[in-house]
Amino acid sequence: MATIRDVAKLADVSLGTVSKVINGVDSVRPNSLSASAAAMQALDYQPNHVARSLKSVEPKTIGVLVSDVVQPFFAGVMRGH
């Protein structure tokens, strides 16, 4: 799985530039934007949503504590059934 560091290295740009491209910031030079986009495509880069939620003010995850995940009731609840 490719990381933002891998993308930056392949595109020969900074981590900050790749971050701006991922987040859609307009202040990226066109050549840096195209190099970053090409590197993301070549590496099949997918942002890590768990890592992003750690930095976010509003994480998009919840935690579940259950006594026995094998029991059908708890397994169904965790699946949303």
For each residue, the residues with C-beta under 8 A, 3 or more apart:
1: 46
2: 6 7 40 43 44 45 46
3: 6 7 45
4: 7 8 15 18 19 22 45
5: 8 9 15
6: 2 3 9 10 39 43 45
7: 2 3 4 10 11 18 36 39 40 43 45
8: 4 5 11 12 13 14 15 17 18 36 39
9: 5 6 12
10: 6 7 39 42 43
11: 7 8 17 18 32 35 36 38 39
12: 8 9 35
13: 8 17 18 32 35 36
14: 8 17 18
15: 4 5 8 18 19
16: 19 20
17: 8 11 13 14 20 21 28 32 36
18: 4 7 8 11 13 14 15 21 22 36 39 40
19: 4 15 16 22 23
20: 16 17 23 25 27 28
21: 17 18 24 25 28 32 33 36 37 40
22: 4 18 19 40 47
23: 19 20
24: 21
25: 20 21 28
26:
27: 20
28: 17 20 21 25 32 33 36
29: 32 33
30: 33 34
31: 34 35
32: 11 13 17 21 28 29 35 36
33: 21 28 29 30 36 37
34: 30 31 37 38
35: 11 12 13 31 32 38 39
36: 7 8 11 13 17 18 21 28 32 33 39 40
37: 21 33 34 40 41
38: 11 34 35 41 42
39: 6 7 8 10 11 18 35 36 42 43 45
40: 2 7 18 21 22 36 37 43 45
41: 37 38 44 45
42: 10 38 39
43: 2 6 7 10 39 40
44: 2 41
45: 2 3 4 6 7 39 40 41
46: 1 2
47: 22 51 52
48: 51 52
49: 52 53 60
50: 53 54 61
51: 47 48 54 55
52: 47 48 49 55 56
53: 49 50 56 59 60 61
54: 50 51 59
55: 51 52
56: 52 53 59 60
57:
58:
59: 53 54 56
60: 49 53 56
61: 50 53
62:
63:
64: 78
65:
66: 69 71 74 77 78
67: 71 74
68: 71 74
69: 66 74 75 78
70: 75
71: 66 67 68 74 75
72: 75 76
73: 76 77
74: 66 67 68 69 71 77 78
75: 69 70 71 72 78 79
76: 72 73 79 81
77: 66 73 74 80 81
78: 64 66 69 74 75
79: 75 76
80: 77
81: 76 77
